[in-house]
Amino acid sequence: KASIPKSQQMKTLVDADSVRSYVPVKTSITKHGDVWTLEVNGQSIMPGYGAVYQPVPEGRHINEFKHNMSDLYRQLLDETDGGQGHAWKLSMQGIKSLRVYELPITDENEIERIKSIFRDIYQQYGIRVLVGSYAGLYEAGDFQNAAHQAHIIDAAKAIVRTYGDEPWILGYQVGNENNLHL
């Protein structure tokens, strides 16, 4: 297991020792003159933009696809690879990163399909992914209850264990809009 140097550690719900492996990615926001840039491992990925990627048909909610997220994200692939070329189109607009909502952590086949899609768009277009976790937002539960809190923390750890060694990972977002209304 690799460990994060003390100089780069910050307080988190998921510490490096609780996951099996990860690809160390150091991200920072740096000002160069009047321009702020996002840097990954010392290289600027800005100027460029990021976007939430949720290609859900009108009138539907992304949670309806939680057992087949790869069907949605497959649209990122080039048409010759069975997609709709969304990653190419996004990269032509300067998009360098995507934020996606919670990814699967239990269905091994679905996990491998998701990983393959994001590996492809990272290799072809350099697009990285910020992986979200709803942190219990759409689950019935009491956020004051210790068992429910432990479940949320365990799910966040599982996301890191499942995807943490992927080169396309930019980082993680725990909560959706930080669950402001709760």
Secondary structure, DSSP 8 states (H G I E B T S, - for coil): -----GGG----SS-GGGSS------EEEEEETTEEEEEETTEE--S-EEEE-----TT--GGGGTT-HHHHHGGGS-GGGTS--HHHHHHHTTEEEEEE----SS-HHHHHHHHHHHHHHHHHH--EEEEEE-TTTTS---TT-HHHHHHHHHHHHHHHHHHTT-TTEEEEEESSGGGTT-
